């Protein structure tokens, strides 16, 4: 199912393919986030054009609107949203926690209020699997407990044990092993021992892949890389997924540490907010220096936006508050990250990943120093 | 330049082709409005997919942002916005009036304050031609004075004479007759004599086409059709354009009265506001009855949205406040109107326009009676 194709000589970076019910994914891969069953402002045509291999959707949002029954009756999420490639759905645990004003961890699950209408709901590990089976996603995530940066001691330990227990219940409850993959989520906060124990326990239960949760939640970069390094060397034969990472520098560094899968709202969110990726750092399109800049957003980018539109036009769209700015900006930013993963694969196959990564990072950071963001 | 191809036996409806610097337009035609150099929420790819032949852009908006110099340096509006088919630009007179809190008609032009930043500007007939020459649109409109419904007496007469004088000055000032067409705009409010005199005077000056201004500005339908009928029989060998009409019923009736060209923000505006056209009347997509309606927006529609997406999904997108709702809804509504003009052309060629129009209107109105808008 997970087939490692090449390993870089100088790092933990690897290329692989992961087989799902809706086709194979090549890794390293960036997954655009389609929270409510649409990647914000990006029609599916464009996702295909920029070679998107898999998207992520949020169980929490789809559970509240339109509800799993509607999606099941539509023939599943793929059919409902017109997307015939793989979909990963998260467990909703993170959103139940981060989006609800009132929430409570119970022995059997998470109690929360809808961010839409305040109605009360209760997620158990079994219920979250049931919902994802109705959605029919290709990769499911079990209900887990996300710990904010700084959680420690007995509380952190208890939550981590609970995450393992719920992962086990999810695995037992899963009906349809062949059609839907199930990943485990490693918790344990900043405690490296706890993280390692959690990973070992999850491996013992056995999952199709392993995600690292509660990372990229505000911790310093050193802590992020320390946790990643402490875990990734133990996960060389299964897909390793770091949840919520969309910064180009972090993606490039994390691939070198063995990460295979990424997702984040960052590229589409900053695009709606006039910020676009280039190989020379991020640029803010409303800056006056772009008024008569008729070159593309990035001269080396091959995306459909850079082929047809100029910085001056993008600036004009942002200044006019036009929806097209969000559409084109999101397409470009997603394409930039997807292209980065393609270039990474090539470099890994040719055993020059570190050289590639260092060149990218040097230029991106240098550019960032002169940029206006 | 304007070549009448067929005339319906039972009405004033006709099909024709109009040659411009960026290709031929077939009429009757509906022109999507791209106010600020983009049809709101619709990427150019989709405009091509739904067979858009010409778009309209607003001189007023482009003059204020990004400014005519930027567009000229970009190589003109077509190049700036990546649209290689015909573009019609209006004169900005209507917007200078309707969008500005402070405006004043002077003997030589219109004084107004920018709706963006309150800065003061002055449009003369010559300046408006200069701007449109910098934009490089295929069809230009001369500065005119729009009269609100109810304007009468000496005031109406003076404004109409002023419109004729400015049209004459625009014609004299125009540099580039071969590349850019110039239309005249018939004013005269509800006074049929004044309207007819204005048309005669404009014909005397000689334009490539004639638009009827200050119609569809809140007057009762009877008045609209009365003014239209009083003018259209005198304009059978030049393009007749009614500005600001996008209602399917009005388009169908107006084609029967000899109108060749239409534009309006209506289809994209109501789409952003969850209202979509069907052959059985308008529907409001957030209605509960669509929750599990997995059929297309309109079963007979051939647009890319109806091919791939359901009413249930559209409802979900609108309820989730997703930008994709505006994108897909706008594409569908524009496609609906463009398709209507294609069907009209066929019916005219086959001398059955009235039958076609009556069938469409009967069904659209019947549907509307049951609809939920």
Interface residues (C-beta under 8 A of the other chain):
Chain A: X36 X37 X38 X40 X41 X42 X43 X44 X45 X46 X61 X65 X66 X70 X73 X74 X75 X80 X81 X82 X291 X292 X294 X308 X309 X310 X312 X313 X315 X316 X317 X319 X320 X322 X323 X324 X326 X327 X328
Chain B: X36 X37 X38 X40 X41 X42 X43 X44 X45 X46 X61 X65 X66 X70 X73 X74 X75 X80 X81 X82 X291 X292 X294 X308 X309 X310 X312 X313 X315 X316 X317 X319 X320 X322 X323 X324 X326 X327 X328
